[in-house]
Amino acid sequence: MSRFLMEGCLKHIPDHFLLVVLASYRARVLASGGVSVLSGEGHKEAIIALQEIAQECCTQESLRDGMVKSLQNFSVLSEHSK
């Protein structure tokens, strides 16, 4: 992993802990069959996830929302479904 890649990621997600959590979530999504917007042939999922974050293919908000939804055990019913 290059220093340049990490610096690019830290520009968009300055908190190191949050970067690790969100990048590992994205890497798990890619490992389970998720589609990458980058051509990362020959690279591991973790590197592809960091590249997507560095190039702003995945925003912090979209990664956080996806992670929260994946961890929820129930969904909140909307007002229209009552």
N, C-alpha and C positions, 0 to 999 in steps of 0.2 A: 504494500500500500504506500503510495507516494505522499510526501509531505504536501505537495501541491493539491492533491485530492482532498486531504483533510482540511487545508486552509479554505478551499472552496466550500466545503460543507459547513465549516464554522462561520462563514459569512452569513449563511442563511439560518443556521440554528446555532447560536453562540454558546448555549449551555451544553457542555460535554456529555453530561449524563443523559439529557434529553436526546441528543444526537445518537447515542448508543442505543437507547430504547427504541427510537423511531426507525433507525437503520436496521436493527435486528428484526423488528416487525416486518418491514418491507422485504427483507431477505427471506423471512419465513413464507411470506406471500408468494414470492418468486419461486421458492423451492417447492411449494405445493401446487405449482402450475400457473401462477399469475403471469401475465404478459408484461414484458418490459417494453418501454417506448424506445429504448436504446438498443443497438445491436451489440450485445455483450457476449458474443460467441467466444468460448474458451475461458471466460472469466467466471469466478465463483459468484454466487448470489449476493454475498456481502459486498463485494466490490461493485457489482452492478447497482445495488441499492445506494451505495455512497455516491456513485457517479450520477444517479438520478437526482439525488439531493443536491449535489454540487451544481448541476446544470438546471436546477429548478424544474425538473419534470414532475416532481412530487413536492407539493408544498407541505409545510409543517402542519397546517390546519387539516389538510386532507389525510395525511398520515395519522394524525391524532384521532380524527373522527373515525377512520377505518379501524384503528386499534380499539377504540372504545366500543364500537359496534360489534366487533368480533368477541369481545369479552362479556357482553351483556347476555344474561340468561333469559331475559324476557324483553319484549318490546312494549313501549308505551303506546296505548291506544290513542288515536286522535279524537278530536271532538266530534267528528262526523260519524264515527263508527259506534257511538253509544246508542 
